[in-house]
Amino acid sequence: MNICIKSRIIRTNLISNLYRFSTSVAEAEQNENVLIDDTEDEKAREAEIEKKRNVSRLSSAHYNIINDRKPYEEPKSLAHLTVKYNRKIYGKYGIASGVNPNICWPTKQEIANKKEFESVAFPYTIKEMMETAAENRRQENLKIEQREKDIAVKFAKLDQWKRELNLKIAKKAAEVQAAKQKKERLVEEVRRHFGFTLDPRDERFQEMLAKREKEQKKQEKLAKREAKDKNMIAKLQQQNSEINNKS
């Protein structure tokens, strides 16, 4: 009987030990799996922590620019795939941009296009352009010299022009004064004709004044004609005298 009881006790302890051993192995495997999962999520947690550290609330692209890093790790639009954009990125961030520096050199087609453009836009050589610029300066200097000469000539004639202008002004003033005096004489003649004071605005006065002016113009015209005839006769007499002297 004691032997049976002992064997049962031993069996029970053995089963308990096996159960505990199996439980410990299972828990160890589960803990190991948890550690593996933590390793995989480490980068994600670091990214989340870095995002929370960005208290500026800037976008990732702007945050990278502020910190002197390439704005985008992956292309976000077709413009980011162009050669021009990648050259710009490499020129600013260098080898850290991850751009192949070979694209910074122009292709054969680009070189040919550039040469063709320069041949059309700048058809002259540097020497030819320098000669053209020198000729333009020479022509400009000649124009300046000629203008200065013209100014000097005109300045020399300034006194003469002033005298001529003053003579014209004096002549005009004399003509105006003579016309005024002539008008006054005619008015005085009309008044004497009537023998009494008459308003110049009176119709009879205006008619008589117009008549006197007409007569005055006729007399002046006859005087001019007589003076012209006298001048002609004097010239003819002078010519005849010269002919007689020669003969």
C-alpha positions in Angstrom: 0.0 0.0 0.0 2.8 2.4 0.9 4.5 1.5 -2.4 1.3 2.5 -4.3 1.0 5.8 -2.5 4.7 6.6 -3.2 4.3 5.8 -6.9 1.3 8.0 -7.2 3.1 10.9 -5.5 6.1 10.4 -7.7 3.9 10.3 -10.8 2.0 13.5 -9.7 5.3 15.4 -9.1 6.6 14.2 -12.5 3.5 15.4 -14.3 3.7 18.8 -12.5 7.3 19.3 -13.4 6.6 18.4 -17.0 3.7 20.9 -17.1 5.8 23.6 -15.6 8.6 22.9 -18.0 6.3 23.0 -21.0 4.7 26.3 -19.7 8.1 27.9 -19.3 9.2 26.9 -22.8 5.9 28.4 -24.3 6.3 31.6 -22.4 10.0 31.9 -23.5 9.0 31.4 -27.1 6.2 34.0 -26.7 8.6 36.5 -25.2 11.1 35.9 -27.9 8.4 36.6 -30.5 7.6 39.9 -28.7 11.2 40.9 -28.9 11.3 40.2 -32.6 8.2 42.2 -33.1 9.8 45.1 -31.2 12.8 45.1 -33.4 10.7 45.3 -36.5 8.7 48.3 -35.2 11.8 50.2 -33.9 12.2 52.2 -37.1 8.5 53.1 -37.0 8.7 54.2 -33.4 11.8 56.3 -34.2 10.0 57.9 -37.1 7.0 58.7 -34.9 9.2 60.2 -32.2 11.0 62.3 -34.8 7.7 63.5 -36.1 6.6 64.5 -32.6 9.9 66.4 -32.1 9.1 68.6 -35.1 7.2 71.3 -33.2 7.5 73.7 -36.1 4.5 72.0 -37.8 6.3 72.3 -41.1 5.8 69.7 -43.8 8.5 67.1 -44.3 9.8 68.8 -47.4 10.0 72.2 -45.8 11.5 70.7 -42.7 14.2 69.0 -44.8 14.9 72.3 -46.6 15.3 74.2 -43.4 17.8 71.5 -42.1 19.8 71.6 -45.4 18.5 68.2 -46.6 17.0 67.0 -49.9 13.3 67.9 -49.8 11.9 64.6 -51.1 13.4 61.2 -50.7 11.1 59.9 -53.5 9.8 61.8 -56.5 6.4 63.4 -55.9 5.7 64.7 -59.4 6.9 64.4 -63.0 9.0 67.5 -62.5 11.2 65.6 -59.9 12.2 63.2 -62.7 13.5 65.9 -65.0 17.2 66.4 -65.7 17.0 70.1 -64.8 15.5 69.4 -61.3 18.1 66.7 -60.5 21.0 68.9 -61.6 19.6 71.6 -59.3 19.4 69.2 -56.4 22.9 67.9 -57.0 24.3 71.4 -57.3 22.7 72.3 -53.9 23.1 69.1 -51.8 26.0 67.4 -53.6 26.6 63.7 -53.2 24.2 63.5 -50.2 21.3 64.1 -52.7 21.8 60.6 -54.2 21.8 62.0 -57.7 24.1 60.6 -60.3 26.6 63.4 -61.1 26.9 62.2 -64.7 23.7 64.1 -65.5 25.4 67.4 -64.7 27.3 67.2 -68.0 25.5 68.2 -71.2 24.8 65.6 -73.8 26.1 65.8 -77.3 22.7 66.9 -78.5 22.5 69.7 -75.9 26.0 70.9 -76.9 25.0 70.9 -80.6 21.8 72.9 -79.8 23.8 75.4 -77.7 26.2 76.0 -80.5 23.4 76.5 -83.0 21.7 79.0 -80.7 24.9 80.9 -80.2 25.6 81.0 -83.9 22.2 82.6 -84.5 22.0 84.8 -81.4 25.7 85.9 -81.5 26.8 85.7 -85.1 29.9 87.9 -84.6 33.2 87.1 -83.0 34.5 89.0 -80.0 37.0 90.8 -82.2 34.3 91.9 -84.6 32.0 93.1 -81.8 34.9 95.1 -80.4 35.6 96.7 -83.7 31.9 97.5 -84.2 31.7 99.1 -80.7 34.8 101.2 -81.5 33.3 102.4 -84.8 30.1 103.3 -83.0 32.0 105.3 -80.4 33.9 107.1 -83.2 30.8 108.0 -85.0 29.2 109.2 -81.8 32.2 111.4 -81.1 32.0 112.8 -84.6 28.4 113.7 -84.1 29.2 115.4 -80.8 32.0 117.4 -82.4 29.8 118.5 -85.3 27.1 119.6 -82.9 29.6 121.6 -80.8 30.8 123.3 -84.0 27.2 124.2 -85.0 26.6 125.6 -81.5 29.7 127.7 -81.7 28.7 129.1 -85.1 25.2 129.9 -84.0 26.6 131.4 -80.8 28.8 133.7 -82.9 25.8 134.8 -84.9 23.8 135.4 -81.7 24.5 139.2 -81.5 23.6 139.6 -85.2 20.4 137.8 -84.7 19.6 139.9 -81.7 20.2 143.1 -83.7 18.0 141.8 -86.6 15.3 140.9 -84.2 15.4 144.3 -82.5 15.2 145.9 -85.9 12.2 143.8 -86.8 10.5 144.7 -83.6 11.2 148.4 -84.0 10.0 148.3 -87.6 6.8 146.6 -86.6 6.3 149.1 -83.8 6.8 151.9 -86.2 4.3 150.5 -88.6 1.8 150.1 -85.9 2.4 153.7 -84.7 2.2 154.9 -88.3 -1.1 153.1 -88.8 -2.5 154.5 -85.6 -1.5 158.1 -86.6 -3.0 157.6 -90.0 -6.2 156.4 -88.4 -6.2 159.4 -86.1 -5.6 161.8 -89.1 -8.5 160.3 -91.0 -10.8 160.6 -88.0 -9.8 164.2 -87.6 -10.4 164.9 -91.3 -13.9 163.4 -91.0 -14.7 165.6 -88.0 -13.5 168.7 -89.8 -15.6 167.7 -92.8 -18.8 167.7 -90.7 -17.8 170.9 -88.8 -19.0 169.6 -85.5 -18.3 166.8 -83.0 -19.8 163.5 -84.1 -19.7 160.2 -82.3 -17.3 157.9 -84.2 -19.9 155.1 -83.9 -22.4 157.1 -85.8 -23.3 155.7 -89.2 -22.6 158.9 -91.1 -19.2 159.0 -89.4 -18.4 155.4 -90.4 -19.4 156.0 -94.0 -17.3 159.1 -94.3 -14.3 157.3 -92.6 -14.6 154.4 -95.0 -14.7 156.8 -98.0 -11.6 158.7 -96.7 -9.7 155.4 -96.2 -10.5 154.3 -99.7 -9.3 157.6 -101.1 -6.2 157.3 -99.0 -5.4 153.8 -100.3 -5.9 155.0 -103.8 -3.5 157.9 -103.3 -0.9 155.6 -101.7 -1.2 153.2 -104.7 -0.7 156.0 -107.1 2.3 157.2 -105.2 3.8 153.8 -105.2 3.2 153.5 -108.9 4.8 156.9 -109.6 7.8 155.9 -107.4 8.2 152.7 -109.4 8.0 154.5 -112.7 10.6 157.0 -111.5 12.9 154.1 -110.5 12.4 152.5 -113.9 13.1 155.7 -115.8 16.2 156.3 -113.7 17.5 152.8 -114.4 16.9 153.2 -118.1 18.7 156.5 -118.2 21.6 155.0 -116.3 21.8 152.1 -118.8 21.7 154.5 -121.7 24.4 156.6 -120.2 26.6 153.5 -119.7 26.0 152.4 -123.3 26.9 155.9 -124.6 30.0 155.9 -122.5 31.1 152.6 -123.9 30.5 153.7 -127.5 
